[in-house]
Amino acid sequence: MQSPQQAITLDTAAAVTLNANMYGALVSWAFNVGNGNVASSTLISRLNAGEDELTVIEQELPKWDKAGGETLPGLTRRRAAEVALAQTATGVGAIPAC
C-alpha cells in the first residue's frame, strides 16, 4: 500500500512543481481522504494539466469538507489550514525531488 507521500509524488506529472509547504498540505489532504480519492481527484487532474499549482490547491482543497454528504466544520478547518500552509512561502522544494 502506498503512503500519502507516495500517492502525491507518484500521481503528479513530472512537470508539476511543488514547494515543501504545498507538498505538505497535499500529503495532509491525502492522508485524510485516501490514496484512491487522490488519484481520481480533479485536484490532481488539474495539476497534471499544467494549471498553476497554488491556484489549484486554493480552489480544490476546500471542496473536500464533506463526509456522508454533510459539510463538517472540522474538515472545513482542516482544509483551510492546509490551504494556509500551501500559501506559506518557502524556498525549499519538494517536487520534483531536489
matplotlib code that plots the C-alpha trace (Angstrom):
import matplotlib.pyplot as plt

x = [0.0, 1.2, 1.8, 0.2, 3.6, 3.9, 0.4, 1.2, 4.6, 3.5, 0.2, 1.6, 3.1, 6.8, 6.1, 4.3, 6.4, 5.6, 7.5, 7.7, 4.7, 2.4, 3.6, 3.0, -0.5, -1.3, 0.2, -2.0, -5.0, -4.1, -3.7, -7.2, -9.1, -7.2, -5.0, -7.8, -9.6, -6.3, -5.7, -9.2, -9.4, -9.9, -7.1, -4.5, -6.1, -5.7, -2.2, -1.2, -2.9, -0.4, -2.6, -0.9, -0.2, -1.2, -4.4, -5.4, -4.7, -6.6, -9.7, -9.8, -8.9, -11.9, -14.2, -13.1, -15.0, -17.8, -18.4, -21.6, -22.8, -22.7, -20.3, -18.3, -16.8, -13.7, -13.0, -13.6, -11.0, -8.6, -8.8, -8.4, -5.2, -3.9, -4.5, -2.8, 0.2, 0.4, 0.2, 3.2, 6.2, 9.3, 12.3, 12.5, 11.5, 9.8, 8.6, 10.5, 12.8, 15.8]
y = [0.0, 3.5, 6.1, 9.5, 10.9, 8.3, 9.0, 12.7, 12.0, 9.2, 10.7, 14.1, 14.5, 15.2, 18.9, 19.6, 21.7, 21.9, 23.6, 21.9, 23.6, 22.8, 19.2, 19.1, 20.4, 17.8, 15.0, 16.0, 16.0, 12.6, 11.1, 12.3, 11.4, 8.3, 7.4, 6.3, 9.6, 11.5, 9.6, 10.2, 13.8, 16.9, 18.5, 16.0, 16.2, 20.0, 19.9, 17.4, 19.5, 22.3, 24.7, 26.9, 24.7, 27.2, 28.3, 24.6, 24.0, 27.1, 26.2, 22.4, 21.6, 23.5, 21.2, 18.2, 19.2, 16.7, 13.2, 11.4, 14.3, 16.7, 19.6, 19.0, 22.1, 20.1, 19.2, 22.9, 23.9, 21.2, 22.2, 25.9, 25.0, 23.0, 25.9, 28.3, 26.0, 25.8, 29.6, 30.0, 30.9, 28.8, 28.3, 24.7, 22.5, 19.1, 18.0, 17.4, 15.9, 18.1]
z = [0.0, -0.9, 1.8, 1.3, 0.3, -2.4, -3.6, -4.1, -5.6, -7.9, -9.0, -10.1, -13.5, -13.9, -14.9, -11.5, -9.2, -5.5, -2.7, 0.6, 2.1, -0.9, -0.8, 3.0, 2.5, -0.2, 1.9, 4.8, 2.5, 1.0, 4.5, 5.3, 2.0, 1.0, -2.0, -4.2, -3.9, -4.5, -7.8, -9.1, -7.9, -10.1, -8.0, -9.4, -12.9, -12.9, -11.6, -14.2, -16.9, -16.1, -14.1, -11.5, -8.5, -5.8, -7.6, -7.9, -4.3, -3.2, -5.3, -4.9, -1.3, 0.3, -1.7, 0.4, 3.6, 3.5, 5.0, 4.2, 2.1, 5.1, 5.5, 8.6, 10.5, 11.4, 7.8, 6.8, 9.4, 8.2, 4.6, 5.5, 7.5, 4.5, 2.1, 4.6, 4.7, 0.9, 0.7, 3.1, 1.1, 1.2, -1.0, -0.1, -3.0, -2.7, -6.2, -8.4, -5.9, -5.3]

ax = plt.figure().add_subplot(projection="3d")
ax.plot(x, y, z, "-o")
ax.set_aspect("equal")
plt.show()
